[in-house]
Structure formats: structure tokens, C-alpha cells
Amino acid sequence: MTNINIEIPNSLHKQIKLKAVLKEITIKDYIIQTLDKSIK
């Protein structure tokens, strides 16, 4: 896997974190799943 570092606004981070928590997955896994769905 490749590491990618990006800066995002705190408000966006909080939204992503909340969605990940609700799905009971890590933020990393949530972002990977979301990006994977969007490019297919």
C-alpha cells in the first residue's frame, strides 16, 4: 500500500470520523471504501 498525506479541514475530518465510527471501521478503511466506490 502507498501512503498519502493530505491536509483537510477539521470539519471534514469530524464528518469522516463520525461516519467511520458509525460503521465501526477505521477512518482509513472508510476513506478507502468511499474512494473505491466512487471510481468504480
mmCIF entry with sequence, helices, sheets and N, C-alpha, C, O atoms, coordinates in Angstrom:
data_MODEL
# 
_entry.id   MODEL 
# 
_entity.id                         1 
_entity.type                       polymer 
_entity.pdbx_number_of_molecules   1 
# 
_entity_poly.entity_id                      1 
_entity_poly.type                           'polypeptide(L)' 
_entity_poly.nstd_linkage                   no 
_entity_poly.nstd_monomer                   no 
_entity_poly.pdbx_seq_one_letter_code       MTNINIEIPNSLHKQIKLKAVLKEITIKDYIIQTLDKSIK 
_entity_poly.pdbx_seq_one_letter_code_can   MTNINIEIPNSLHKQIKLKAVLKEITIKDYIIQTLDKSIK 
_entity_poly.pdbx_strand_id                 A 
# 
loop_
_entity_poly_seq.entity_id 
_entity_poly_seq.num 
_entity_poly_seq.mon_id 
_entity_poly_seq.hetero 
1 1  MET n 
1 2  THR n 
1 3  ASN n 
1 4  ILE n 
1 5  ASN n 
1 6  ILE n 
1 7  GLU n 
1 8  ILE n 
1 9  PRO n 
1 10 ASN n 
1 11 SER n 
1 12 LEU n 
1 13 HIS n 
1 14 LYS n 
1 15 GLN n 
1 16 ILE n 
1 17 LYS n 
1 18 LEU n 
1 19 LYS n 
1 20 ALA n 
1 21 VAL n 
1 22 LEU n 
1 23 LYS n 
1 24 GLU n 
1 25 ILE n 
1 26 THR n 
1 27 ILE n 
1 28 LYS n 
1 29 ASP n 
1 30 TYR n 
1 31 ILE n 
1 32 ILE n 
1 33 GLN n 
1 34 THR n 
1 35 LEU n 
1 36 ASP n 
1 37 LYS n 
1 38 SER n 
1 39 ILE n 
1 40 LYS n 
# 
_struct_asym.id          A 
_struct_asym.entity_id   1 
# 
loop_
_struct_conf.conf_type_id 
_struct_conf.id 
_struct_conf.pdbx_PDB_helix_id 
_struct_conf.beg_label_comp_id 
_struct_conf.beg_label_asym_id 
_struct_conf.beg_label_seq_id 
_struct_conf.pdbx_beg_PDB_ins_code 
_struct_conf.end_label_comp_id 
_struct_conf.end_label_asym_id 
_struct_conf.end_label_seq_id 
_struct_conf.pdbx_end_PDB_ins_code 
_struct_conf.beg_auth_comp_id 
_struct_conf.beg_auth_asym_id 
_struct_conf.beg_auth_seq_id 
_struct_conf.end_auth_comp_id 
_struct_conf.end_auth_asym_id 
_struct_conf.end_auth_seq_id 
_struct_conf.pdbx_PDB_helix_class 
_struct_conf.details 
_struct_conf.pdbx_PDB_helix_length 
HELX_P HELX_P1 AA1 ASN A 10 ? LYS A 23 ? ASN A 10 LYS A 23 1 ? 14 
HELX_P HELX_P2 AA2 ILE A 27 ? ILE A 39 ? ILE A 27 ILE A 39 1 ? 13 
# 
_struct_conf_type.id          HELX_P 
_struct_conf_type.criteria    ? 
_struct_conf_type.reference   ? 
# 
loop_
_atom_site.group_PDB 
_atom_site.id 
_atom_site.type_symbol 
_atom_site.label_atom_id 
_atom_site.label_alt_id 
_atom_site.label_comp_id 
_atom_site.label_asym_id 
_atom_site.label_entity_id 
_atom_site.label_seq_id 
_atom_site.pdbx_PDB_ins_code 
_atom_site.Cartn_x 
_atom_site.Cartn_y 
_atom_site.Cartn_z 
_atom_site.occupancy 
_atom_site.B_iso_or_equiv 
_atom_site.pdbx_formal_charge 
_atom_site.auth_seq_id 
_atom_site.auth_comp_id 
_atom_site.auth_asym_id 
_atom_site.auth_atom_id 
_atom_site.pdbx_PDB_model_num 
ATOM 1   N N  . MET A 1 1  ? 0.831   -1.186 0.000   1.00 0.00 ? 1  MET A N  1 
ATOM 2   C CA . MET A 1 1  ? 0.000   0.000  0.000   1.00 0.00 ? 1  MET A CA 1 
ATOM 3   C C  . MET A 1 1  ? 0.868   1.240  0.000   1.00 0.00 ? 1  MET A C  1 
ATOM 4   O O  . MET A 1 1  ? 1.980   1.233  0.528   1.00 0.00 ? 1  MET A O  1 
ATOM 5   N N  . THR A 1 2  ? 0.359   2.296  -0.591  1.00 0.00 ? 2  THR A N  1 
ATOM 6   C CA . THR A 1 2  ? 1.062   3.564  -0.664  1.00 0.00 ? 2  THR A CA 1 
ATOM 7   C C  . THR A 1 2  ? 0.512   4.513  0.388   1.00 0.00 ? 2  THR A C  1 
ATOM 8   O O  . THR A 1 2  ? -0.694  4.534  0.637   1.00 0.00 ? 2  THR A O  1 
ATOM 9   N N  . ASN A 1 3  ? 1.380   5.291  1.000   1.00 0.00 ? 3  ASN A N  1 
ATOM 10  C CA . ASN A 1 3  ? 0.948   6.303  1.963   1.00 0.00 ? 3  ASN A CA 1 
ATOM 11  C C  . ASN A 1 3  ? 0.692   7.615  1.255   1.00 0.00 ? 3  ASN A C  1 
ATOM 12  O O  . ASN A 1 3  ? 1.487   8.046  0.420   1.00 0.00 ? 3  ASN A O  1 
ATOM 13  N N  . ILE A 1 4  ? -0.423  8.249  1.591   1.00 0.00 ? 4  ILE A N  1 
ATOM 14  C CA . ILE A 1 4  ? -0.760  9.564  1.061   1.00 0.00 ? 4  ILE A CA 1 
ATOM 15  C C  . ILE A 1 4  ? -1.118  10.461 2.241   1.00 0.00 ? 4  ILE A C  1 
ATOM 16  O O  . ILE A 1 4  ? -1.990  10.127 3.044   1.00 0.00 ? 4  ILE A O  1 
ATOM 17  N N  . ASN A 1 5  ? -0.449  11.584 2.336   1.00 0.00 ? 5  ASN A N  1 
ATOM 18  C CA . ASN A 1 5  ? -0.746  12.544 3.407   1.00 0.00 ? 5  ASN A CA 1 
ATOM 19  C C  . ASN A 1 5  ? -1.410  13.768 2.806   1.00 0.00 ? 5  ASN A C  1 
ATOM 20  O O  . ASN A 1 5  ? -0.876  14.388 1.886   1.00 0.00 ? 5  ASN A O  1 
ATOM 21  N N  . ILE A 1 6  ? -2.571  14.110 3.330   1.00 0.00 ? 6  ILE A N  1 
ATOM 22  C CA . ILE A 1 6  ? -3.274  15.301 2.863   1.00 0.00 ? 6  ILE A CA 1 
ATOM 23  C C  . ILE A 1 6  ? -3.749  16.109 4.063   1.00 0.00 ? 6  ILE A C  1 
ATOM 24  O O  . ILE A 1 6  ? -3.967  15.568 5.147   1.00 0.00 ? 6  ILE A O  1 
ATOM 25  N N  . GLU A 1 7  ? -3.903  17.395 3.856   1.00 0.00 ? 7  GLU A N  1 
ATOM 26  C CA . GLU A 1 7  ? -4.474  18.246 4.892   1.00 0.00 ? 7  GLU A CA 1 
ATOM 27  C C  . GLU A 1 7  ? -5.922  18.510 4.533   1.00 0.00 ? 7  GLU A C  1 
ATOM 28  O O  . GLU A 1 7  ? -6.235  18.907 3.411   1.00 0.00 ? 7  GLU A O  1 
ATOM 29  N N  . ILE A 1 8  ? -6.804  18.285 5.500   1.00 0.00 ? 8  ILE A N  1 
ATOM 30  C CA . ILE A 1 8  ? -8.223  18.542 5.291   1.00 0.00 ? 8  ILE A CA 1 
ATOM 31  C C  . ILE A 1 8  ? -8.738  19.423 6.421   1.00 0.00 ? 8  ILE A C  1 
ATOM 32  O O  . ILE A 1 8  ? -8.163  19.429 7.510   1.00 0.00 ? 8  ILE A O  1 
ATOM 33  N N  . PRO A 1 9  ? -9.800  20.156 6.180   1.00 0.00 ? 9  PRO A N  1 
ATOM 34  C CA . PRO A 1 9  ? -10.359 20.987 7.242   1.00 0.00 ? 9  PRO A CA 1 
ATOM 35  C C  . PRO A 1 9  ? -10.843 20.130 8.421   1.00 0.00 ? 9  PRO A C  1 
ATOM 36  O O  . PRO A 1 9  ? -11.264 18.987 8.243   1.00 0.00 ? 9  PRO A O  1 
ATOM 37  N N  . ASN A 1 10 ? -10.774 20.698 9.609   1.00 0.00 ? 10 ASN A N  1 
ATOM 38  C CA . ASN A 1 10 ? -11.210 19.974 10.807  1.00 0.00 ? 10 ASN A CA 1 
ATOM 39  C C  . ASN A 1 10 ? -12.659 19.520 10.706  1.00 0.00 ? 10 ASN A C  1 
ATOM 40  O O  . ASN A 1 10 ? -13.007 18.430 11.161  1.00 0.00 ? 10 ASN A O  1 
ATOM 41  N N  . SER A 1 11 ? -13.500 20.354 10.109  1.00 0.00 ? 11 SER A N  1 
ATOM 42  C CA . SER A 1 11 ? -14.916 19.984 9.989   1.00 0.00 ? 11 SER A CA 1 
ATOM 43  C C  . SER A 1 11 ? -15.093 18.734 9.129   1.00 0.00 ? 11 SER A C  1 
ATOM 44  O O  . SER A 1 11 ? -15.924 17.880 9.437   1.00 0.00 ? 11 SER A O  1 
ATOM 45  N N  . LEU A 1 12 ? -14.318 18.627 8.056   1.00 0.00 ? 12 LEU A N  1 
ATOM 46  C CA . LEU A 1 12 ? -14.393 17.441 7.197   1.00 0.00 ? 12 LEU A CA 1 
ATOM 47  C C  . LEU A 1 12 ? -13.867 16.217 7.939   1.00 0.00 ? 12 LEU A C  1 
ATOM 48  O O  . LEU A 1 12 ? -14.442 15.133 7.835   1.00 0.00 ? 12 LEU A O  1 
ATOM 49  N N  . HIS A 1 13 ? -12.795 16.380 8.677   1.00 0.00 ? 13 HIS A N  1 
ATOM 50  C CA . HIS A 1 13 ? -12.242 15.270 9.464   1.00 0.00 ? 13 HIS A CA 1 
ATOM 51  C C  . HIS A 1 13 ? -13.269 14.752 10.458  1.00 0.00 ? 13 HIS A C  1 
ATOM 52  O O  . HIS A 1 13 ? -13.416 13.541 10.621  1.00 0.00 ? 13 HIS A O  1 
ATOM 53  N N  . LYS A 1 14 ? -13.979 15.651 11.121  1.00 0.00 ? 14 LYS A N  1 
ATOM 54  C CA . LYS A 1 14 ? -15.002 15.247 12.096  1.00 0.00 ? 14 LYS A CA 1 
ATOM 55  C C  . LYS A 1 14 ? -16.128 14.473 11.419  1.00 0.00 ? 14 LYS A C  1 
ATOM 56  O O  . LYS A 1 14 ? -16.624 13.493 11.974  1.00 0.00 ? 14 LYS A O  1 
ATOM 57  N N  . GLN A 1 15 ? -16.536 14.904 10.227  1.00 0.00 ? 15 GLN A N  1 
ATOM 58  C CA . GLN A 1 15 ? -17.604 14.216 9.498   1.00 0.00 ? 15 GLN A CA 1 
ATOM 59  C C  . GLN A 1 15 ? -17.165 12.811 9.095   1.00 0.00 ? 15 GLN A C  1 
ATOM 60  O O  . GLN A 1 15 ? -17.919 11.849 9.237   1.00 0.00 ? 15 GLN A O  1 
ATOM 61  N N  . ILE A 1 16 ? -15.943 12.707 8.593   1.00 0.00 ? 16 ILE A N  1 
ATOM 62  C CA . ILE A 1 16 ? -15.416 11.402 8.184   1.00 0.00 ? 16 ILE A CA 1 
ATOM 63  C C  . ILE A 1 16 ? -15.274 10.481 9.393   1.00 0.00 ? 16 ILE A C  1 
ATOM 64  O O  . ILE A 1 16 ? -15.623 9.303  9.334   1.00 0.00 ? 16 ILE A O  1 
ATOM 65  N N  . LYS A 1 17 ? -14.762 11.028 10.474  1.00 0.00 ? 17 LYS A N  1 
ATOM 66  C CA . LYS A 1 17 ? -14.574 10.236 11.695  1.00 0.00 ? 17 LYS A CA 1 
ATOM 67  C C  . LYS A 1 17 ? -15.906 9.704  12.203  1.00 0.00 ? 17 LYS A C  1 
ATOM 68  O O  . LYS A 1 17 ? -16.002 8.540  12.591  1.00 0.00 ? 17 LYS A O  1 
ATOM 69  N N  . LEU A 1 18 ? -16.938 10.551 12.205  1.00 0.00 ? 18 LEU A N  1 
ATOM 70  C CA . LEU A 1 18 ? -18.255 10.139 12.675  1.00 0.00 ? 18 LEU A CA 1 
ATOM 71  C C  . LEU A 1 18 ? -18.821 9.013  11.810  1.00 0.00 ? 18 LEU A C  1 
ATOM 72  O O  . LEU A 1 18 ? -19.356 8.036  12.332  1.00 0.00 ? 18 LEU A O  1 
ATOM 73  N N  . LYS A 1 19 ? -18.704 9.151  10.492  1.00 0.00 ? 19 LYS A N  1 
ATOM 74  C CA . LYS A 1 19 ? -19.218 8.109  9.598   1.00 0.00 ? 19 LYS A CA 1 
ATOM 75  C C  . LYS A 1 19 ? -18.472 6.799  9.791   1.00 0.00 ? 19 LYS A C  1 
ATOM 76  O O  . LYS A 1 19 ? -19.075 5.726  9.748   1.00 0.00 ? 19 LYS A O  1 
ATOM 77  N N  . ALA A 1 20 ? -17.173 6.879  10.001  1.00 0.00 ? 20 ALA A N  1 
ATOM 78  C CA . ALA A 1 20 ? -16.381 5.667  10.239  1.00 0.00 ? 20 ALA A CA 1 
ATOM 79  C C  . ALA A 1 20 ? -16.793 4.997  11.551  1.00 0.00 ? 20 ALA A C  1 
ATOM 80  O O  . ALA A 1 20 ? -16.936 3.776  11.615  1.00 0.00 ? 20 ALA A O  1 
ATOM 81  N N  . VAL A 1 21 ? -16.980 5.798  12.581  1.00 0.00 ? 21 VAL A N  1 
ATOM 82  C CA . VAL A 1 21 ? -17.387 5.249  13.882  1.00 0.00 ? 21 VAL A CA 1 
ATOM 83  C C  . VAL A 1 21 ? -18.741 4.559  13.767  1.00 0.00 ? 21 VAL A C  1 
ATOM 84  O O  . VAL A 1 21 ? -18.940 3.474  14.312  1.00 0.00 ? 21 VAL A O  1 
ATOM 85  N N  . LEU A 1 22 ? -19.663 5.188  13.060  1.00 0.00 ? 22 LEU A N  1 
ATOM 86  C CA . LEU A 1 22 ? -20.999 4.598  12.907  1.00 0.00 ? 22 LEU A CA 1 
ATOM 87  C C  . LEU A 1 22 ? -20.959 3.273  12.153  1.00 0.00 ? 22 LEU A C  1 
ATOM 88  O O  . LEU A 1 22 ? -21.792 2.398  12.389  1.00 0.00 ? 22 LEU A O  1 
ATOM 89  N N  . LYS A 1 23 ? -19.998 3.120  11.250  1.00 0.00 ? 23 LYS A N  1 
ATOM 90  C CA . LYS A 1 23 ? -19.840 1.859  10.512  1.00 0.00 ? 23 LYS A CA 1 
ATOM 91  C C  . LYS A 1 23 ? -18.923 0.882  11.259  1.00 0.00 ? 23 LYS A C  1 
ATOM 92  O O  . LYS A 1 23 ? -18.721 -0.253 10.827  1.00 0.00 ? 23 LYS A O  1 
ATOM 93  N N  . GLU A 1 24 ? -18.377 1.344  12.382  1.00 0.00 ? 24 GLU A N  1 
ATOM 94  C CA . GLU A 1 24 ? -17.464 0.537  13.206  1.00 0.00 ? 24 GLU A CA 1 
ATOM 95  C C  . GLU A 1 24 ? -16.232 0.098  12.422  1.00 0.00 ? 24 GLU A C  1 
ATOM 96  O O  . GLU A 1 24 ? -15.804 -1.054 12.503  1.00 0.00 ? 24 GLU A O  1 
ATOM 97  N N  . ILE A 1 25 ? -15.668 1.042  11.656  1.00 0.00 ? 25 ILE A N  1 
ATOM 98  C CA . ILE A 1 25 ? -14.435 0.798  10.924  1.00 0.00 ? 25 ILE A CA 1 
ATOM 99  C C  . ILE A 1 25 ? -13.480 1.973  11.156  1.00 0.00 ? 25 ILE A C  1 
ATOM 100 O O  . ILE A 1 25 ? -13.877 3.011  11.688  1.00 0.00 ? 25 ILE A O  1 
ATOM 101 N N  . THR A 1 26 ? -12.239 1.800  10.757  1.00 0.00 ? 26 THR A N  1 
ATOM 102 C CA . THR A 1 26 ? -11.262 2.873  10.920  1.00 0.00 ? 26 THR A CA 1 
ATOM 103 C C  . THR A 1 26 ? -11.505 3.965  9.883   1.00 0.00 ? 26 THR A C  1 
ATOM 104 O O  . THR A 1 26 ? -12.148 3.735  8.859   1.00 0.00 ? 26 THR A O  1 
ATOM 105 N N  . ILE A 1 27 ? -10.985 5.144  10.162  1.00 0.00 ? 27 ILE A N  1 
ATOM 106 C CA . ILE A 1 27 ? -11.078 6.240  9.206   1.00 0.00 ? 27 ILE A CA 1 
ATOM 107 C C  . ILE A 1 27 ? -10.395 5.823  7.906   1.00 0.00 ? 27 ILE A C  1 
ATOM 108 O O  . ILE A 1 27 ? -10.914 6.075  6.818   1.00 0.00 ? 27 ILE A O  1 
ATOM 109 N N  . LYS A 1 28 ? -9.249  5.194  8.021   1.00 0.00 ? 28 LYS A N  1 
ATOM 110 C CA . LYS A 1 28 ? -8.517  4.726  6.834   1.00 0.00 ? 28 LYS A CA 1 
ATOM 111 C C  . LYS A 1 28 ? -9.392  3.813  5.985   1.00 0.00 ? 28 LYS A C  1 
ATOM 112 O O  . LYS A 1 28 ? -9.504  4.012  4.775   1.00 0.00 ? 28 LYS A O  1 
ATOM 113 N N  . ASP A 1 29 ? -10.011 2.818  6.604   1.00 0.00 ? 29 ASP A N  1 
ATOM 114 C CA . ASP A 1 29 ? -10.855 1.887  5.857   1.00 0.00 ? 29 ASP A CA 1 
ATOM 115 C C  . ASP A 1 29 ? -12.075 2.589  5.268   1.00 0.00 ? 29 ASP A C  1 
ATOM 116 O O  . ASP A 1 29 ? -12.491 2.275  4.154   1.00 0.00 ? 29 ASP A O  1 
ATOM 117 N N  . TYR A 1 30 ? -12.642 3.525  5.998   1.00 0.00 ? 30 TYR A N  1 
ATOM 118 C CA . TYR A 1 30 ? -13.794 4.273  5.487   1.00 0.00 ? 30 TYR A CA 1 
ATOM 119 C C  . TYR A 1 30 ? -13.410 5.055  4.230   1.00 0.00 ? 30 TYR A C  1 
ATOM 120 O O  . TYR A 1 30 ? -14.136 5.040  3.236   1.00 0.00 ? 30 TYR A O  1 
ATOM 121 N N  . ILE A 1 31 ? -12.274 5.732  4.282   1.00 0.00 ? 31 ILE A N  1 
ATOM 122 C CA . ILE A 1 31 ? -11.835 6.522  3.127   1.00 0.00 ? 31 ILE A CA 1 
ATOM 123 C C  . ILE A 1 31 ? -11.532 5.614  1.941   1.00 0.00 ? 31 ILE A C  1 
ATOM 124 O O  . ILE A 1 31 ? -11.911 5.934  0.815   1.00 0.00 ? 31 ILE A O  1 
ATOM 125 N N  . ILE A 1 32 ? -10.861 4.494  2.169   1.00 0.00 ? 32 ILE A N  1 
ATOM 126 C CA . ILE A 1 32 ? -10.556 3.567  1.084   1.00 0.00 ? 32 ILE A CA 1 
ATOM 127 C C  . ILE A 1 32 ? -11.843 3.033  0.461   1.00 0.00 ? 32 ILE A C  1 
ATOM 128 O O  . ILE A 1 32 ? -11.958 2.987  -0.764  1.00 0.00 ? 32 ILE A O  1 
ATOM 129 N N  . GLN A 1 33 ? -12.811 2.631  1.282   1.00 0.00 ? 33 GLN A N  1 
ATOM 130 C CA . GLN A 1 33 ? -14.083 2.128  0.756   1.00 0.00 ? 33 GLN A CA 1 
ATOM 131 C C  . GLN A 1 33 ? -14.812 3.198  -0.054  1.00 0.00 ? 33 GLN A C  1 
ATOM 132 O O  . GLN A 1 33 ? -15.342 2.921  -1.130  1.00 0.00 ? 33 GLN A O  1 
ATOM 133 N N  . THR A 1 34 ? -14.835 4.415  0.470   1.00 0.00 ? 34 THR A N  1 
ATOM 134 C CA . THR A 1 34 ? -15.538 5.510  -0.195  1.00 0.00 ? 34 THR A CA 1 
ATOM 135 C C  . THR A 1 34 ? -14.889 5.840  -1.537  1.00 0.00 ? 34 THR A C  1 
ATOM 136 O O  . THR A 1 34 ? -15.584 6.009  -2.539  1.00 0.00 ? 34 THR A O  1 
ATOM 137 N N  . LEU A 1 35 ? -13.584 5.929  -1.556  1.00 0.00 ? 35 LEU A N  1 
ATOM 138 C CA . LEU A 1 35 ? -12.877 6.216  -2.807  1.00 0.00 ? 35 LEU A CA 1 
ATOM 139 C C  . LEU A 1 35 ? -13.035 5.073  -3.808  1.00 0.00 ? 35 LEU A C  1 
ATOM 140 O O  . LEU A 1 35 ? -13.226 5.306  -5.002  1.00 0.00 ? 35 LEU A O  1 
ATOM 141 N N  . ASP A 1 36 ? -12.956 3.859  -3.323  1.00 0.00 ? 36 ASP A N  1 
ATOM 142 C CA . ASP A 1 36 ? -13.095 2.699  -4.189  1.00 0.00 ? 36 ASP A CA 1 
ATOM 143 C C  . ASP A 1 36 ? -14.468 2.688  -4.868  1.00 0.00 ? 36 ASP A C  1 
ATOM 144 O O  . ASP A 1 36 ? -14.568 2.426  -6.066  1.00 0.00 ? 36 ASP A O  1 
ATOM 145 N N  . LYS A 1 37 ? -15.522 2.973  -4.100  1.00 0.00 ? 37 LYS A N  1 
ATOM 146 C CA . LYS A 1 37 ? -16.872 3.039  -4.669  1.00 0.00 ? 37 LYS A CA 1 
ATOM 147 C C  . LYS A 1 37 ? -17.016 4.148  -5.695  1.00 0.00 ? 37 LYS A C  1 
ATOM 148 O O  . LYS A 1 37 ? -17.702 3.986  -6.704  1.00 0.00 ? 37 LYS A O  1 
ATOM 149 N N  . SER A 1 38 ? -16.368 5.272  -5.435  1.00 0.00 ? 38 SER A N  1 
ATOM 150 C CA . SER A 1 38 ? -16.543 6.439  -6.316  1.00 0.00 ? 38 SER A CA 1 
ATOM 151 C C  . SER A 1 38 ? -15.836 6.279  -7.664  1.00 0.00 ? 38 SER A C  1 
ATOM 152 O O  . SER A 1 38 ? -16.211 6.935  -8.636  1.00 0.00 ? 38 SER A O  1 
ATOM 153 N N  . ILE A 1 39 ? -14.817 5.415  -7.733  1.00 0.00 ? 39 ILE A N  1 
ATOM 154 C CA . ILE A 1 39 ? -14.106 5.269  -9.002  1.00 0.00 ? 39 ILE A CA 1 
ATOM 155 C C  . ILE A 1 39 ? -14.584 4.065  -9.816  1.00 0.00 ? 39 ILE A C  1 
ATOM 156 O O  . ILE A 1 39 ? -14.127 3.852  -10.939 1.00 0.00 ? 39 ILE A O  1 
ATOM 157 N N  . LYS A 1 40 ? -15.481 3.295  -9.263  1.00 0.00 ? 40 LYS A N  1 
ATOM 158 C CA . LYS A 1 40 ? -15.999 2.125  -10.000 1.00 0.00 ? 40 LYS A CA 1 
ATOM 159 C C  . LYS A 1 40 ? -17.279 2.471  -10.707 1.00 0.00 ? 40 LYS A C  1 
ATOM 160 O O  . LYS A 1 40 ? -17.864 1.620  -11.378 1.00 0.00 ? 40 LYS A O  1 
# 
